[in-house]
Amino acid sequence: MNYQNLSLAFKRINTELPLLPYLQEICDGIAVGQTDKKEVDKILIGCGVHRSVATVDFLHLIFAYIKIALEDEMLTQEEKDNIRFLKTLFHIQPGDFYYHNKLDVEKTIMDQLSKIYADDFITEEEAELKSAIQEVFDLTYDQMNEYAKMKAAVSIIKGADPKDLDIVFTYEEYFKLRAAR
């Protein structure tokens, strides 16, 4: 794993966000590439922080990294690997993002989808970004498709061809949208 981008991101997170001391210590460790699960546990024990409490804080750290990674409106394989590493490091389980940060997850998804659907056409790169976002937030295809439908519907009403939108509508949904044109 290449720690350079992760290191730079966590230096930035540590300086830009008001973090509790134990999170600052963990960010410092990540920034220098010297943090593993044992080190995280040692920091938690040393600071008297229970893992269940820390999980929510860890989700916020990962979320901060995701926001930095999405600034260029793409997620590279390295960035996805970094997110997987962070989830493993912090013992994040599938569904934790959605359960603990649903509003932030939805806002991030909708912001990205607004950019993706802005020109009423989905490129291969944009479809890959949708898939990557689905993956990092541990969403099912159907969950991501429901979010995308909201943005794609506007494109269809404006006259876009659904085949150009990387979306699946039911028969009824599609014909309601066509009638709305």
C-alpha positions as CSV (number, residue, x, y, z in Angstrom):
1,M,0.0,0.0,0.0
2,N,1.2,3.5,-0.9
3,Y,0.8,5.6,2.2
4,Q,1.7,9.0,0.6
5,N,-1.8,10.1,-0.2
6,L,-3.2,8.6,3.0
7,S,-0.5,10.3,4.9
8,L,-1.2,13.7,3.3
9,A,-4.9,13.4,3.8
10,F,-4.6,12.5,7.5
11,K,-2.1,15.4,8.1
12,R,-4.8,17.6,6.6
13,I,-7.6,16.0,8.6
14,N,-5.6,16.4,11.8
15,T,-5.1,20.2,11.2
16,E,-8.5,21.0,9.7
17,L,-10.9,19.2,12.1
18,P,-11.3,19.7,15.8
19,L,-10.3,16.3,17.0
20,L,-10.2,14.7,20.4
21,P,-6.7,14.0,21.6
22,Y,-6.9,10.2,21.0
23,L,-8.0,10.9,17.4
24,Q,-5.2,13.3,16.9
25,E,-2.8,10.7,18.1
26,I,-4.3,8.1,15.7
27,C,-4.2,10.6,12.8
28,D,-0.5,11.4,13.6
29,G,0.2,7.6,13.5
30,I,-1.6,7.2,10.1
31,A,0.2,10.2,8.8
32,V,3.6,8.6,9.5
33,G,2.5,5.1,8.5
34,Q,2.9,3.7,12.0
35,T,-0.6,2.7,13.0
36,D,-2.0,-0.8,13.0
37,K,-4.9,-2.4,14.9
38,K,-2.8,-3.0,18.0
39,E,-1.6,0.6,18.1
40,V,-5.2,1.8,17.8
41,D,-6.2,-0.5,20.7
42,K,-3.3,0.7,22.7
43,I,-4.3,4.4,22.2
44,L,-7.9,3.6,23.1
45,I,-7.0,1.8,26.3
46,G,-4.5,4.6,27.2
47,C,-7.1,7.3,26.7
48,G,-9.9,5.3,28.4
49,V,-12.1,5.3,25.3
50,H,-14.4,2.3,24.7
51,R,-14.3,0.9,21.1
52,S,-18.1,1.4,20.7
53,V,-17.7,5.1,21.4
54,A,-14.6,5.3,19.2
55,T,-16.4,3.6,16.2
56,V,-18.6,6.7,15.6
57,D,-15.5,8.9,15.7
58,F,-13.6,6.5,13.4
59,L,-16.5,6.7,11.0
60,H,-16.1,10.5,11.0
61,L,-12.4,10.1,10.3
62,I,-13.0,7.8,7.3
63,F,-15.8,10.1,6.1
64,A,-13.4,13.0,6.2
65,Y,-10.9,11.0,4.1
66,I,-13.7,10.1,1.6
67,K,-14.6,13.8,1.2
68,I,-11.0,14.6,0.5
69,A,-10.7,11.7,-2.0
70,L,-13.9,12.9,-3.8
71,E,-12.6,16.4,-4.2
72,D,-11.5,15.5,-7.7
73,E,-14.8,13.8,-8.4
74,M,-13.2,10.4,-8.7
75,L,-12.1,7.5,-6.5
76,T,-8.9,5.8,-7.6
77,Q,-8.1,2.2,-6.8
78,E,-5.5,3.5,-4.3
79,E,-8.2,5.6,-2.6
80,K,-10.6,2.7,-2.5
81,D,-7.8,0.5,-1.0
82,N,-7.1,3.2,1.6
83,I,-10.8,3.3,2.6
84,R,-10.8,-0.5,2.9
85,F,-7.6,-0.3,5.0
86,L,-9.2,2.3,7.3
87,K,-12.4,0.2,7.7
88,T,-10.2,-2.8,8.7
89,L,-8.0,-0.7,11.0
90,F,-11.0,0.7,12.8
91,H,-13.2,-2.5,12.8
92,I,-15.9,-0.9,10.7
93,Q,-18.6,-3.3,9.7
94,P,-20.9,-3.2,6.6
95,G,-23.8,-1.0,7.4
96,D,-22.0,1.2,10.0
97,F,-21.8,4.2,7.7
98,Y,-25.5,4.1,6.9
99,Y,-26.5,3.4,10.5
100,H,-24.4,6.0,12.2
101,N,-24.1,8.7,9.4
102,K,-27.1,8.2,7.1
103,L,-27.6,12.0,6.6
104,D,-24.0,12.6,5.7
105,V,-23.9,9.5,3.4
106,E,-27.0,10.6,1.6
107,K,-25.8,14.2,1.2
108,T,-22.4,13.0,-0.2
109,I,-24.2,10.6,-2.6
110,M,-26.6,13.2,-3.8
111,D,-23.9,15.8,-4.2
112,Q,-21.9,13.4,-6.3
113,L,-24.9,12.3,-8.3
114,S,-25.9,15.9,-9.0
115,K,-22.5,16.4,-10.6
116,I,-22.7,13.1,-12.5
117,Y,-26.1,13.7,-13.9
118,A,-25.6,17.4,-14.6
119,D,-25.1,16.9,-18.4
120,D,-27.9,14.2,-18.7
121,F,-25.4,11.6,-19.8
122,I,-23.3,9.1,-17.8
123,T,-19.8,8.3,-19.0
124,E,-18.0,5.1,-18.2
125,E,-15.9,7.0,-15.6
126,E,-19.0,8.4,-14.0
127,A,-20.6,4.9,-13.8
128,E,-17.4,3.6,-12.2
129,L,-17.6,6.5,-9.7
130,K,-21.2,5.6,-8.8
131,S,-20.1,2.0,-8.3
132,A,-17.1,3.1,-6.1
133,I,-19.4,5.2,-4.0
134,Q,-21.7,2.3,-3.5
135,E,-18.8,0.2,-2.5
136,V,-17.2,2.5,0.0
137,F,-20.5,3.1,1.8
138,D,-21.4,-0.6,1.7
139,L,-24.6,0.0,-0.2
140,T,-26.5,-2.6,-2.3
141,Y,-27.0,-2.0,-6.0
142,D,-30.7,-1.3,-5.3
143,Q,-29.9,1.3,-2.6
144,M,-27.6,3.2,-4.9
145,N,-30.1,2.8,-7.8
146,E,-32.8,4.4,-5.6
147,Y,-30.6,7.5,-5.1
148,A,-29.6,7.6,-8.7
149,K,-33.3,7.4,-9.8
150,M,-33.9,10.8,-8.2
151,K,-31.3,12.5,-10.3
152,A,-32.0,10.5,-13.5
153,A,-35.7,11.3,-13.3
154,V,-34.9,15.0,-13.9
155,S,-32.7,14.1,-16.9
156,I,-35.5,11.9,-18.4
157,I,-38.1,14.6,-17.9
158,K,-35.7,17.0,-19.8
159,G,-35.6,14.5,-22.6
160,A,-32.5,12.3,-21.9
161,D,-32.5,8.7,-23.1
162,P,-32.6,6.3,-20.1
163,K,-30.0,4.1,-21.8
164,D,-27.5,6.9,-21.4
165,L,-28.1,7.3,-17.6
166,D,-26.8,4.0,-16.0
167,I,-30.1,3.5,-14.2
168,V,-32.8,0.9,-13.8
169,F,-36.5,2.0,-13.6
170,T,-39.5,-0.3,-13.2
171,Y,-41.9,-0.3,-16.1
172,E,-44.4,1.8,-14.2
173,E,-41.7,4.4,-13.1
174,Y,-40.4,4.8,-16.6
175,F,-43.8,5.5,-18.1
176,K,-44.8,7.9,-15.4
177,L,-41.6,9.9,-16.2
178,R,-42.3,9.8,-19.9
179,A,-45.8,11.1,-19.2
180,A,-44.4,13.9,-17.2
181,R,-42.4,15.2,-20.2
